[in-house]
Amino acid sequence: MTPLVRAGDGALALARPVSPPGKVLIEEIVDWRLDGFAPAETAPAVAAEPAAPFIAGPRLWHEYMREEIPPLFDAAFSPGNWNSGIVKIEGGLVLLTTLKKGGLAQGNHYEDHFLSADRFQWQSQTSTRKDSARGRILSGQAEGTVHLFVRASRLRGTTAAPFLYLGVPRFRSWEGERPITIEWDLQAPVPAEFHKVLGVPAL
């Protein structure tokens, strides 16, 4: 038996090393024993990324207050932009239309009304031209989606009235210039429950 190992009590034990080879052997045995107790390898911890906010788009025939509309398009509300009737957003335009415009200044009265349950006439602001960036999006000549929101009047009782989402209308025709009068085919016919308040003509 090697002088570096001795028998005792039914087991082998290391003798005191007396030469450099003994040191090497001890180191090898220690390494072997440590390997047996080494913890299992684990996958490196990965920091969890913060969840991105879920942005749900507008729902057809759902009402929204003006301040609730910008987040539907991942935009921030600012009175300077969102208090107007047409708002440029990334990827298109949002039309915010009030049918009964009592109290608006002269020159801001647009001819907006339903021609039928599935057709709507909308008139632009006097600053909008057919060959402008907005005009080309409205007519479909330039890439961009138009979203149409409508309300009957500015107030519901004593508070601001919400807008009803009419979806993405399809351009049908236009006439005039500054303002432009456009006819839209609606994404779907207006449900009967909204006909009276919105002035949708009877068949």
BASE-333537 format. One record per residue: x negated, y, z of N, C-alpha, C in turn. Coordinates in Angstrom, 1 decimal. Atoms other than C-alpha are relative to their C-alpha. Layout:
! residues N
X, Y, Z, X, Y, Z, X, Y, Z .
...
//
This chain:
! residues 203
-0.9, -1.2, 0.0, 0.0, 0.0, 0.0, -0.9, 1.2, 0.0 .
0.8, -1.3, 0.1, -1.3, 3.5, -0.8, -0.1, 0.6, 1.4 .
0.2, -0.6, -1.4, -2.8, 5.2, 2.3, 0.9, 1.3, 0.2 .
-0.8, -1.2, -0.1, -0.5, 8.1, 1.5, 1.4, -0.3, 0.5 .
-1.3, 0.4, -0.5, 2.6, 6.1, 2.5, -0.2, -1.1, 1.0 .
0.0, 1.0, -1.0, 3.2, 4.0, 5.6, 1.3, -0.5, 0.3 .
-1.3, 0.6, -0.3, 5.9, 1.6, 6.7, 0.2, 0.2, 1.5 .
-0.4, -0.1, -1.4, 7.8, 2.1, 9.9, 1.4, 0.1, 0.2 .
-1.4, 0.0, -0.3, 11.2, 1.5, 11.4, 0.8, -0.4, -1.2 .
-0.8, 0.5, 1.2, 12.4, -0.3, 8.2, 0.0, 1.0, -1.1 .
-0.1, -1.0, 1.1, 11.6, 2.7, 6.0, -1.4, 0.4, -0.3 .
1.3, -0.6, 0.4, 8.7, 4.3, 4.1, -0.1, 1.4, 0.4 .
0.2, -1.4, -0.4, 7.2, 7.5, 5.4, -1.3, 0.4, -0.6 .
1.2, -0.6, 0.5, 4.5, 9.8, 4.1, -1.1, 0.0, 1.1 .
1.1, -0.2, -0.9, 1.1, 9.6, 5.8, -0.5, 1.4, -0.2 .
0.6, -1.3, 0.1, -0.8, 12.8, 6.4, -1.0, 0.0, -1.2 .
0.9, 0.0, 1.1, -2.5, 13.7, 3.1, -1.4, 0.3, 0.3 .
1.4, -0.2, -0.3, -6.2, 13.5, 3.1, -0.8, 0.4, -1.2 .
0.7, -0.4, 1.2, -7.1, 14.5, -0.4, 1.0, 0.7, -0.9 .
-0.8, -0.7, 0.9, -5.8, 16.6, -3.2, 1.1, -0.8, -0.7 .
-1.1, 0.8, 0.6, -4.0, 13.7, -4.9, 1.2, -0.2, 0.9 .
-1.2, 0.1, -0.9, -1.9, 13.3, -1.8, 0.9, 1.2, -0.1 .
-0.8, -1.3, 0.1, -0.8, 16.9, -2.1, 0.9, -0.1, -1.2 .
-0.8, 0.1, 1.3, 0.3, 16.3, -5.7, 1.1, -1.0, 0.2 .
-1.0, 1.0, -0.2, 2.2, 13.2, -4.7, 1.1, 0.5, 0.9 .
-1.0, -0.5, -0.8, 4.0, 14.9, -1.9, 0.8, 1.1, -0.7 .
-0.8, -1.0, 0.7, 5.0, 17.8, -4.1, 1.0, -0.6, -1.0 .
-0.9, 0.6, 1.0, 6.4, 15.4, -6.7, 1.2, -0.6, 0.8 .
-1.1, 0.6, -0.8, 8.4, 13.6, -4.0, 1.0, 1.0, 0.5 .
-0.9, -1.1, -0.4, 9.7, 16.8, -2.6, 0.9, 0.5, -1.1 .
-0.8, -0.5, 1.1, 10.7, 18.0, -6.0, 1.1, -1.0, -0.4 .
-1.0, 1.0, 0.3, 12.5, 14.7, -6.6, 1.2, 0.0, 0.9 .
-1.0, -0.1, -1.0, 14.4, 15.0, -3.4, 0.9, 1.2, -0.2 .
-0.8, -1.3, 0.2, 15.4, 18.6, -4.1, 0.9, -0.1, -1.2 .
-0.9, 0.2, 1.2, 16.7, 17.6, -7.5, 1.3, -0.7, 0.3 .
-1.2, 0.8, -0.4, 19.1, 15.2, -5.8, 1.0, 0.8, 0.7 .
-1.0, -0.9, -0.7, 20.6, 18.0, -3.8, 0.3, 1.3, -0.7 .
-0.2, -1.3, 0.8, 20.6, 20.7, -6.5, 1.4, 0.1, -0.3 .
-1.4, -0.2, 0.3, 24.0, 22.2, -6.9, 0.3, -0.1, -1.5 .
-0.3, 0.1, 1.4, 25.8, 21.5, -10.1, 0.0, 1.4, -0.7 .
0.1, -1.2, 0.8, 25.3, 24.1, -12.8, 1.5, 0.6, -0.2 .
-1.3, -0.7, 0.2, 28.2, 26.6, -13.0, -0.2, 1.1, -1.0 .
0.0, -1.0, 1.1, 29.1, 28.9, -15.8, -0.2, 1.4, 0.7 .
0.2, -1.3, -0.6, 27.9, 32.4, -15.2, 1.3, 0.8, 0.1 .
-1.3, -0.8, -0.2, 30.6, 34.7, -13.8, 0.1, 1.1, -1.1 .
-0.2, -1.0, 1.0, 32.1, 36.9, -16.4, 1.0, 1.0, 0.6 .
-0.9, -1.0, -0.5, 33.6, 40.2, -15.3, 1.3, 0.1, -0.8 .
-1.3, -0.1, 0.7, 37.3, 40.3, -16.2, 0.2, 1.4, -0.6 .
-0.3, -1.3, 0.7, 38.1, 43.0, -18.7, 1.4, 0.5, 0.5 .
-1.3, -0.6, -0.4, 40.9, 45.4, -17.6, 1.0, -0.3, -1.2 .
-1.0, 0.3, 1.0, 44.1, 44.4, -19.4, 0.4, 1.3, -0.7 .
-0.5, -1.2, 0.8, 45.1, 46.8, -22.2, 1.4, 0.2, 0.3 .
-1.5, -0.3, -0.2, 48.4, 48.6, -21.6, 0.8, -0.5, -1.1 .
-0.9, 0.5, 1.0, 51.2, 47.0, -23.4, 0.9, 1.1, -0.5 .
-0.8, -1.1, 0.6, 52.8, 49.5, -25.8, 1.1, -0.7, -0.8 .
-1.2, 0.6, 0.8, 56.3, 48.4, -26.9, 0.5, 1.1, -0.9 .
-0.6, -0.9, 0.9, 57.7, 50.1, -29.9, 1.4, 0.3, 0.3 .
-1.4, -0.3, -0.3, 61.1, 51.7, -30.0, 0.9, -1.1, -0.4 .
-1.0, 1.0, 0.3, 64.1, 49.5, -30.0, 1.2, 0.6, -0.7 .
-1.1, -0.5, 0.8, 66.9, 50.0, -32.6, 1.2, 0.2, 0.9 .
-1.2, -0.4, -0.7, 70.0, 51.7, -31.2, -0.2, 0.2, 1.5 .
0.3, -0.3, -1.4, 68.3, 52.4, -27.9, -0.3, 1.5, 0.2 .
0.1, -1.4, -0.2, 68.4, 55.9, -26.4, -1.3, 0.3, 0.8 .
1.2, -0.5, -0.7, 65.2, 57.8, -25.3, 0.0, 1.5, 0.2 .
0.2, -1.4, -0.3, 64.6, 61.1, -23.6, -1.3, 0.4, -0.8 .
1.1, -0.5, 0.9, 62.2, 63.3, -25.6, -1.4, -0.4, 0.6 .
1.3, 0.3, -0.6, 59.4, 62.7, -23.1, -0.4, -1.5, 0.0 .
0.2, 1.5, 0.0, 59.8, 58.9, -23.4, -0.5, -0.4, -1.4 .
0.3, 0.4, 1.4, 59.2, 58.9, -27.2, -1.5, -0.1, -0.3 .
1.4, 0.1, 0.4, 55.5, 59.7, -27.5, -0.7, -1.3, 0.5 .
0.7, 1.3, -0.4, 54.3, 56.6, -25.4, 0.4, -1.2, -0.9 .
-0.4, 1.1, 0.9, 56.2, 54.4, -27.8, -0.9, -0.1, -1.2 .
1.0, 0.0, 1.1, 53.6, 55.4, -30.4, -1.4, 0.2, 0.5 .
1.4, -0.2, -0.6, 50.6, 55.5, -28.1, -0.5, 1.4, -0.1 .
0.4, -1.5, 0.0, 50.7, 59.3, -28.0, 0.4, 0.6, 1.3 .
-0.3, -0.7, -1.2, 50.9, 61.8, -25.2, 1.0, 1.1, -0.3 .
-1.0, -1.0, 0.1, 53.7, 64.2, -24.7, -0.6, 1.4, 0.2 .
0.4, -1.4, -0.2, 53.0, 67.9, -25.2, 1.2, 0.9, -0.6 .
-1.1, -0.8, 0.5, 55.8, 70.5, -25.5, -0.2, 0.7, -1.4 .
0.3, -0.7, 1.3, 54.0, 72.3, -28.4, 0.3, -0.9, -1.2 .
-0.2, 0.9, 1.1, 54.3, 69.2, -30.6, 1.4, -0.7, 0.0 .
-1.2, 0.9, 0.0, 57.2, 67.1, -29.4, 1.3, 0.8, 0.2 .
-1.2, -0.8, 0.0, 59.7, 70.0, -29.1, 0.4, 0.4, -1.4 .
-0.4, -0.3, 1.3, 59.8, 70.3, -32.8, 0.8, -1.2, -0.6 .
-0.9, 1.0, 0.6, 62.0, 68.3, -35.2, -0.8, -1.1, -0.8 .
0.8, 1.0, 0.8, 59.1, 66.5, -37.1, -1.4, 0.0, 0.7 .
1.3, 0.1, -0.7, 56.0, 65.2, -35.4, -0.9, -1.0, -0.7 .
1.0, 0.8, 0.6, 52.9, 63.8, -37.0, -0.6, -0.9, 1.0 .
0.6, 1.0, -0.9, 51.7, 60.6, -35.3, -1.0, -0.8, -0.9 .
0.9, 0.9, 0.8, 49.0, 58.1, -36.3, 0.8, -1.0, -0.7 .
-0.7, 1.0, 0.8, 50.4, 56.1, -39.1, 1.4, 0.5, -0.5 .
-1.3, -0.4, 0.6, 53.4, 58.3, -40.0, 0.5, 1.2, 0.7 .
-0.7, -1.2, -0.5, 56.0, 60.8, -38.8, 1.2, -0.5, 0.9 .
-1.2, 0.2, -0.8, 58.7, 60.9, -36.1, 0.9, 1.2, -0.3 .
-1.0, -1.0, 0.2, 61.9, 62.8, -36.9, 0.9, 0.0, 1.2 .
-0.9, -0.2, -1.2, 63.8, 64.2, -33.9, 1.1, 0.9, -0.4 .
-1.1, -0.7, 0.6, 67.2, 65.3, -35.2, 1.1, 0.2, 1.0 .
-1.2, -0.4, -0.8, 69.9, 67.2, -33.3, 1.1, 0.4, -1.0 .
-1.1, -0.3, 1.0, 73.2, 67.2, -35.3, 0.7, 1.3, 0.2 .
-0.7, -1.2, -0.3, 75.0, 70.0, -33.6, -1.0, 1.0, 0.6 .
1.1, -0.8, -0.4, 72.5, 72.8, -33.4, 0.4, 1.4, 0.6 .
-0.4, -1.2, -0.6, 74.4, 75.4, -31.5, -1.1, 0.6, 0.9 .
1.0, -0.6, -0.9, 72.1, 77.9, -29.8, -1.4, 0.1, -0.7 .
1.3, -0.1, 0.7, 69.2, 77.5, -32.3, 0.0, 1.3, -0.7 .
0.2, -1.2, 0.6, 67.8, 80.6, -33.8, 0.3, -0.1, -1.5 .
-0.3, -0.1, 1.4, 68.9, 81.7, -37.3, -1.2, -0.5, -0.8 .
1.1, 0.5, 0.8, 66.8, 79.9, -39.9, -0.4, -1.4, 0.4 .
0.3, 1.3, -0.5, 66.5, 76.8, -37.8, 1.2, -1.0, -0.1 .
-1.2, 0.8, 0.1, 69.9, 75.3, -38.7, -0.1, -0.9, -1.3 .
0.3, 0.9, 1.1, 69.3, 72.2, -40.8, 1.3, -0.8, -0.3 .
-1.2, 0.8, 0.4, 72.0, 70.2, -42.7, -0.3, -1.4, 0.2 .
0.2, 1.4, -0.4, 71.7, 66.9, -40.9, 1.3, -0.6, 0.3 .
-1.2, 0.7, -0.3, 74.6, 64.5, -41.0, 0.1, -1.4, -0.6 .
-0.1, 1.3, 0.5, 75.7, 61.0, -41.7, 1.0, 0.1, -1.3 .
-0.9, 0.1, 1.2, 77.1, 60.3, -45.2, 0.8, -1.3, 0.0 .
-0.7, 1.3, -0.2, 78.1, 56.8, -44.2, -0.7, -0.6, 1.2 .
0.6, 0.7, -1.1, 77.3, 54.3, -41.5, -1.4, -0.5, -0.3 .
1.4, 0.5, 0.3, 74.1, 53.3, -43.4, -0.7, 1.0, -0.9 .
0.7, -1.0, 0.8, 73.2, 56.6, -45.1, 0.0, 1.3, 0.8 .
0.1, -1.2, -0.7, 71.9, 59.8, -43.6, -0.6, 1.1, -0.8 .
0.6, -1.2, 0.7, 71.2, 63.3, -45.0, -0.8, 0.8, 1.1 .
0.9, -0.7, -0.9, 68.3, 65.1, -43.4, -0.6, 1.2, -0.7 .
0.6, -1.2, 0.7, 66.9, 68.6, -44.1, -1.2, 0.4, 0.8 .
1.3, -0.4, -0.6, 63.3, 69.6, -43.4, 0.0, 1.4, 0.5 .
0.3, -1.4, -0.4, 62.0, 72.7, -41.8, -0.3, 0.8, -1.3 .
0.3, -0.8, 1.2, 61.6, 75.6, -44.2, -1.5, 0.1, -0.4 .
1.5, -0.1, 0.4, 57.8, 75.3, -44.1, -0.4, -1.3, -0.7 .
0.4, 1.3, 0.6, 57.8, 71.7, -45.5, 0.3, 0.1, -1.5 .
-0.1, 0.0, 1.4, 57.1, 71.4, -49.2, -0.2, -1.5, -0.5 .
0.1, 1.3, 0.5, 57.3, 68.3, -51.4, -1.4, -0.5, -0.2 .
1.4, 0.4, 0.3, 53.6, 68.4, -52.3, -0.9, 0.1, 1.2 .
0.8, -0.1, -1.2, 52.5, 68.8, -48.7, -0.2, -1.4, 0.5 .
0.3, 1.3, -0.6, 51.0, 65.9, -46.6, 1.3, -0.6, 0.6 .
-1.2, 0.5, -0.6, 54.3, 65.6, -44.7, 1.0, -0.4, -1.1 .
-1.0, 0.2, 1.1, 56.4, 65.8, -47.9, -0.3, -1.3, -0.7 .
0.4, 1.3, 0.7, 54.4, 62.9, -49.5, 0.3, -1.2, 0.9 .
-0.3, 1.1, -0.9, 54.9, 60.7, -46.4, 1.5, -0.2, 0.0 .
-1.4, 0.1, 0.0, 58.6, 61.5, -46.4, 0.6, -0.7, -1.2 .
-0.5, 0.6, 1.3, 59.1, 60.5, -50.0, -0.7, -1.4, -0.3 .
0.7, 1.3, 0.2, 56.8, 57.4, -49.7, -1.1, 0.1, -1.0 .
1.1, -0.1, 0.9, 54.2, 58.8, -52.1, -1.3, -0.1, 0.7 .
1.2, 0.2, -0.8, 51.6, 58.7, -49.3, 0.3, -1.0, 1.1 .
-0.2, 1.1, -1.0, 51.1, 55.9, -46.8, 0.4, 0.6, 1.3 .
-0.5, -0.4, -1.3, 53.0, 56.3, -43.5, 1.4, -0.4, 0.2 .
-1.3, 0.4, -0.4, 56.0, 55.2, -41.6, 0.8, 1.1, 0.6 .
-0.9, -1.1, -0.5, 59.0, 57.5, -40.9, 0.9, -0.7, 1.1 .
-0.9, 0.5, -1.0, 60.8, 56.9, -37.6, 1.1, 1.0, 0.3 .
-1.1, -1.0, -0.1, 64.3, 58.5, -37.2, 0.7, -0.1, 1.3 .
-0.7, -0.1, -1.2, 65.7, 59.6, -33.9, 1.1, 1.0, -0.1 .
-1.1, -0.9, 0.2, 69.1, 61.3, -33.7, 0.8, 0.2, 1.3 .
-0.9, -0.2, -1.1, 71.3, 62.9, -31.0, 1.1, 0.9, -0.5 .
-1.1, -0.8, 0.4, 74.7, 64.6, -31.3, -0.2, 1.5, 0.3 .
0.2, -1.4, -0.4, 73.8, 67.8, -29.4, -1.2, 0.0, 1.0 .
1.1, -0.2, -0.9, 71.1, 69.3, -27.2, 0.2, -0.5, 1.4 .
-0.3, 0.3, -1.4, 72.9, 68.6, -24.0, 1.0, -1.2, 0.1 .
-1.0, 1.0, -0.4, 74.8, 65.7, -22.4, 0.4, 0.4, 1.4 .
-0.4, -0.6, -1.3, 76.8, 67.4, -19.7, -0.9, 1.2, 0.2 .
0.8, -1.2, -0.3, 74.4, 69.8, -18.1, -1.5, -0.3, -0.1 .
1.4, 0.4, 0.1, 71.1, 67.9, -18.8, -0.3, -0.3, -1.5 .
0.5, 0.3, 1.4, 69.1, 67.3, -22.0, 0.5, -1.4, -0.4 .
-0.5, 1.3, 0.5, 70.6, 64.6, -24.2, -1.1, -0.9, -0.6 .
1.0, 0.9, 0.6, 68.6, 61.5, -25.2, 0.2, -0.1, -1.5 .
0.0, 0.2, 1.4, 67.8, 60.6, -28.8, 0.3, -1.5, -0.2 .
-0.3, 1.3, 0.4, 69.2, 57.4, -30.4, -1.0, -0.4, -1.1 .
1.0, 0.4, 1.0, 66.6, 55.4, -32.4, 0.7, -0.7, -1.1 .
-0.7, 0.5, 1.2, 67.9, 54.7, -35.9, -1.0, -0.9, -0.9 .
0.9, 0.9, 0.7, 64.8, 52.7, -37.0, -0.8, 0.8, -1.1 .
0.8, -0.5, 1.1, 62.7, 53.2, -40.1, 0.9, 0.1, -1.3 .
-0.8, -0.2, 1.1, 64.8, 54.7, -42.9, -0.8, -0.1, -1.3 .
0.7, 0.2, 1.3, 64.1, 54.1, -46.6, 0.4, 1.2, -0.9 .
-0.2, -1.2, 0.9, 63.7, 57.2, -48.9, 0.9, -0.4, -1.2 .
-0.9, 0.2, 1.1, 66.5, 57.4, -51.4, -0.1, 1.1, -1.1 .
0.2, -1.2, 0.9, 66.3, 60.9, -53.0, -0.2, 1.2, 0.8 .
0.1, -1.4, -0.6, 65.5, 64.5, -52.3, 0.3, 1.1, -1.1 .
-0.2, -1.1, 0.9, 66.3, 67.9, -53.7, -0.4, 1.3, 0.8 .
0.4, -1.3, -0.6, 65.3, 71.5, -53.1, -1.4, 0.1, 0.5 .
1.4, -0.3, -0.4, 62.1, 73.0, -51.7, 0.1, 1.0, 1.1 .
0.1, -1.0, -1.1, 61.4, 74.7, -48.4, 1.4, 0.6, 0.4 .
0.1, 1.4, -0.5, 63.7, 73.2, -47.0, 0.3, -1.0, -1.1 .
-0.3, 1.2, 0.9, 63.9, 69.8, -48.7, 1.2, -0.7, 0.6 .
-1.2, 0.8, -0.5, 67.2, 67.9, -48.4, -0.2, -1.5, -0.5 .
0.3, 1.4, 0.3, 66.6, 64.1, -48.2, 1.2, -0.9, 0.4 .
-1.0, 1.0, -0.4, 69.0, 61.2, -48.3, -0.8, -1.3, 0.4 .
0.6, 1.3, -0.5, 67.9, 58.1, -46.3, 1.0, -1.1, 0.0 .
-0.8, 1.2, -0.3, 69.2, 54.6, -46.4, -0.5, -0.5, 1.3 .
0.4, 0.5, -1.3, 69.2, 53.4, -42.8, -0.4, -1.4, 0.0 .
0.5, 1.3, -0.2, 67.5, 50.3, -41.6, 1.2, -1.0, 0.2 .
-1.2, 0.8, -0.3, 70.9, 49.0, -40.5, 1.2, 0.9, 0.2 .
-1.2, -0.9, -0.3, 74.5, 50.4, -40.3, 0.1, 0.4, 1.4 .
-0.2, -0.5, -1.4, 75.2, 52.5, -37.2, 1.1, -0.8, 0.6 .
-1.1, 0.8, -0.7, 77.2, 50.3, -34.7, 1.2, 0.9, 0.2 .
-1.3, -0.8, -0.1, 80.9, 51.4, -34.4, 0.1, 0.8, 1.2 .
-0.1, -0.7, -1.3, 80.4, 52.4, -30.8, -0.6, 1.4, 0.0 .
0.6, -1.3, 0.1, 78.3, 55.4, -31.9, 0.7, 0.9, -1.1 .
-0.6, -0.8, 1.1, 80.5, 56.6, -34.8, 0.6, 1.3, 0.4 .
-0.7, -1.2, -0.4, 82.6, 59.1, -33.0, -1.0, 1.1, 0.5 .
0.9, -1.1, -0.5, 79.9, 60.9, -31.1, -1.0, 0.5, -1.0 .
1.0, -0.4, 1.1, 77.5, 61.0, -34.1, 0.7, 0.6, -1.2 .
-0.7, -0.5, 1.2, 80.2, 62.0, -36.6, -0.2, -0.9, -1.2 .
0.1, 0.9, 1.2, 79.8, 58.9, -38.8, 1.4, -0.1, -0.7 .
-1.3, 0.0, 0.7, 82.5, 59.1, -41.5, 0.6, -1.4, 0.0 .
-0.7, 1.2, 0.0, 85.2, 56.5, -41.4, 0.0, -0.5, -1.5 .
0.0, 0.6, 1.3, 85.2, 54.1, -44.4, 1.4, 0.3, -0.7 .
//
